[in-house]
C-alpha cells in the first residue's frame, strides 16, 4: 500500500510538474527608472511593492476596515530576494528582485499565480522546467482572492513572424474539482521554494472550508474558504499548485501559512479561482462588497462569557441570544450611513436568511456595488429593515498598499 501511494505521488508530479513555472519579478523602486519597461511588460496595473518582510501586510478589522491593529494574520509568502535573473537592464538602477511559482493552464500561455507574487512588479519572467525563459504580461489581478493571471509573451525578436508562427509548445496542467476533496486525502505541493525548481512535498488535506478569520486574514472574510494541508510549503511556493495525488489534478493554489503554526499551510480552492479567471484574463476588475461592520456568530453561552469578561469595561451587555451579531460599525462606512448599529442581530441580507457570520460575509462579498442592499435586523426586540449601499473593498486596500510603496521608495532614496 505504501509503495502504491508513493507511485501515485510520482505519477502526479510527472503529470503536473512540467507545467509548473518559476515566476521571477523585477520591481524598480525609482519611478524615473524602467518606465518604458513597465509599459512593455506589465499592462498598466498600479500595484504596490511585493518584496516585504513576513507579517508586514496591512491589517484590517473584521470586514475589511483598515487599521494598524488587528487579529493575528496568516503569513503570506512574498517571494524571496535572490541573485538577479537575466535582464536587458544592467544600468545599476535600484531594483528589487523576487520570485514565486505559477501554473500554465492553457496552450495560449496563460499562467495562474498569486497576486502578491507579482504585486508592483515592473518586469515579470517565467522559467520553465526545460530551461526556457519568457517575459510575461500581467493580464489581471484580484488582490483580495490573491490570484493573478499572466500571459507568456512570444519572442519579441521575431517581429516578422505571424501570431500563429509565434505559438509556442507549452505543457498544460489539468485542473480538478476542489469541492470533491475530503479531509485525509493525500496531496502534493509543487513549486520553486528557494529557487529549487519543481520541488515537491507530500501531505494530506488536514482541513477544509477554513474561513479567513481562522486562517488569520480577516480582511478576506466572505471572499473564500481555504484548503488546509500539512504538506511542507516555503517561500517561493506561492502561486504553485496543490495536487490531488490520486487523480493528478490541481485542486488548489498554495498561498499562505499560519505564522504561529509549524506545518500548517493553506491553499485557495481551484473552483474559486476558476470562477474569476476568465474575467481576470480579460483585464476586468473583480469587485468585493464592503459594508464596514465586524460580525460574529453569537449564542447565549458565548454572550454570558463575554459579558462576564467585560463587566467593568462596558455598561451595556451583549444580548443573550443566538444569531449574527454586529460587534462594531466603522466610522464613515456604508453600514454607518445606512443606520446599522452595534448589537444589532442580522436575520436577513438581500432576501437571504443568515444563520452564521460566514453566511453574512459571503452575501456581502457578492453584493452589487453601489446598489441598495436590504438588511433585516433585530434591535432589542424590534425587527427593522435598513438599506445599505455596499462599496468595493479593493480600492480601500489598494490605497493603503500604494502609500506603503511610496514610503518604501522614499526610504530607498535616503
Buried (B, 14 or more C-beta within 10 A) or exposed (E): EEEEEEEBBEEBBEBBBBBBBBBBBBBBBEEEBBEEBBEBBBEEBEBBBBBBEEEEBBBBBBBBBBEEEBBBBBBBBBBBEEEEBEEEBEEEBEBBBBBBBBBBBEEEBBBBBBBBBBBBBBBBBBBBBEEEEBBBBBBBBBBBBBBBBBBBBBEEEEEEEEEEEEEEEBBBBEBBBBEEBEEEBBBBBBBBBBBEBBBBBBBBBBBBEBBBBBBBBBBBBBBBBBBBBBBBBBBBBBBBBBBBBBBBBBBBBBBBBBBEBEEBBBBBBBBBBBEBBEBBBEBEEBBBBBBBBBBBBBEEEBBEEBBEEEEEEEEEBBBBEBBBBBBBBBEEBBBBBBBBBEBBBBBBBBEEEBEBBBBBBBBBBBBEBEEBBEBBBBBEEEEBEBEBBBBBBBEBBBEBBBEBBEEBBEEEEE
